[in-house]
């Protein structure tokens, strides 16, 4: 801190600048004094500005000495008015700059709000798309369930057909066994007949031979019928086995299709859940940004209100200062006016 600079020096320099019609600033006060650092002059100049209002209310604070001629007082008043005009112009310029800054902030906030609205519209479209995708997925899921039910119904029908074929195969086996039993019975009867013929018709060899030939023909016919029955039974069994293999193959294919449908349904559900979670996160982020923008807008409005209040206070101080100076000038004019001549 520079030595030799006191509050009285700063106040004297500021009063002199004000009477000269110049607005007191740190640099002007330093030039007026001829020394001093800005850090030293600044707090003293602040106290001078804070005490200026009270000093203005004092009629003798800025009054010219009694020995000062009228032209000097008028020049001082003129300089004072010029200082006031310059102060008002500088204050107005500062206010205008602040208003422009507030206007730019308002435009930025409006742009942010518009972007937020656009983002909300995009999110709304995204939500509609997700809902449409959900509806399509739901319909596809319902169709897949219908296909699965149809496949299960086909499996049940094939199982029923397989059961019937198995029953038919059991019936064919039973018929084959019955034919074999009948053949054995016939063979037993034939053997009994041969024994009876041998014991009873030993003397009638020709007749026995004829009857034997007849019985042999019958046996051949029975054997042919037995062979035909066995071939038919084997053919039916082969066809039944073939149909059974086909039904088993079709059943395996139906089970594979049902498993594929189940896998597809599970994948669709996973994608649906992922899309819903992404939409929820995007919506939450948009709402957080909206709250942030609303907070910034409220802060900007509060700053604008504070600036307006400060401007109003400054205008009131300048008006009070102007009225005081005008009243002082009128009093000085009234004190120096020549006396009126007495009426005859």
Beta strands, then each sheet from edge to edge (+ up, - down):
end
